[in-house]
Amino acid sequence: MYENSVEELELLKQQLERVKQQDRILAEIERKLHGMKEIAQYAAEHRLLADEQERLDKQMQEHQNAIMSLENYLS
């Protein structure tokens, strides 16, 4: 019975570490989404020149790529 408790405790520790890692990943995804929201709000509120629009599009794409990469760690 003692051995099962030790094994169970180890399993719970591993699960806790996975949850902590997922929490860090989700926090980073949230940060990227917030950045995308700021870009979208800025674009909606301003008349953008073509080069500025391209720069913001590139930033949005970088955020999207980072989010997709982070999502892979969750699955």
MODELLER restraints for C-alpha pairs under 7 A, 6 or more apart:
rsr = mdl.restraints
at = mdl.atoms
rsr.add(forms.Gaussian(group=physical.xy_distance, feature=features.Distance(at['CA:22:A'], at['CA:74:A']), mean=6.42, stdev=0.5))
rsr.add(forms.Gaussian(group=physical.xy_distance, feature=features.Distance(at['CA:25:A'], at['CA:70:A']), mean=6.36, stdev=0.5))
rsr.add(forms.Gaussian(group=physical.xy_distance, feature=features.Distance(at['CA:29:A'], at['CA:67:A']), mean=5.65, stdev=0.5))
rsr.add(forms.Gaussian(group=physical.xy_distance, feature=features.Distance(at['CA:29:A'], at['CA:70:A']), mean=6.99, stdev=0.5))
rsr.add(forms.Gaussian(group=physical.xy_distance, feature=features.Distance(at['CA:32:A'], at['CA:63:A']), mean=5.73, stdev=0.5))
rsr.add(forms.Gaussian(group=physical.xy_distance, feature=features.Distance(at['CA:32:A'], at['CA:67:A']), mean=6.94, stdev=0.5))
rsr.add(forms.Gaussian(group=physical.xy_distance, feature=features.Distance(at['CA:36:A'], at['CA:60:A']), mean=5.93, stdev=0.5))
rsr.add(forms.Gaussian(group=physical.xy_distance, feature=features.Distance(at['CA:36:A'], at['CA:63:A']), mean=6.84, stdev=0.5))
rsr.add(forms.Gaussian(group=physical.xy_distance, feature=features.Distance(at['CA:39:A'], at['CA:56:A']), mean=6.77, stdev=0.5))
